[in-house]
Amino acid sequence: VGVKESYQMTIFRIIAAILHLGNLEIQGERDGEFCNVSSEDEHLSKFCSLLGVEHSQMQHWLCHRK
């Protein structure tokens, strides 16, 4: 395809992270007004490690609007 191997690995890492994010279980509370993501969710851990983001921050901001 003509894409450098380093770029390919970055693209694969981003795609894998997006796929893990799609498998994340988000529990709704209070008729959908609030939500919660388990800190032990394996897909959240994989997502964070693939993208190099902090686990607790991602868990927080997936459930808060601001």
N, C-alpha and C positions, 0 to 999 in steps of 0.2 A: 504494500500500500504506500510505501515511501515515508512512513512515520518512524522517527527515531525510537529506539528501544526504551529510552528513558521516558519519552512522552507516552509511549504505549503503556508503560507500567503506571504512570500517573493517571491516565484515562481509565485503566482497569481498576485502580484503587478507588477512584471516584464512583465508578459504576457499581462496584461491590458495596461501597458505603450506602449508596442510594437504595440498592436492593435490600440491605439489612434494615435501613430505615423503614422500608415498606413492610417489614415483618414485625416491627415494634408494636407491642401491645400497650395501648393507651386506654386507661380506665376512666370513664366519665363519672362524675359525682354531681349530685344536686341537679338532676334533670339536664345534664350537659353544660351547666354553668362553669364547672371546674373540671379539671382532668388531672391525672396522675400517671407517671411512668415509674415502674418499679426500678429501684437502683440496682437490682440484681438481674435485670433483663440482659440476656447474652447478646442480643442484637444491638442494643444501645452500646454495650462495651466494645463490640466489633466496630461499629460505626465510628465511635470516638477514637479508637486506636488507628483505624484506617486514615482518618482525616487529621489526626493529631490535635484534637480538641479536648478540653477538660470535661470529664464525665459529669460532674455535678452541675456545671454551667449548662451543658446541653440538656440535661434532665430538667433543669429549671426553665430554660427558655423555650423548650418544646411545649410547655404548658402555660406560658404567660404571654399576653399579647404585647406588652410594652417592653 
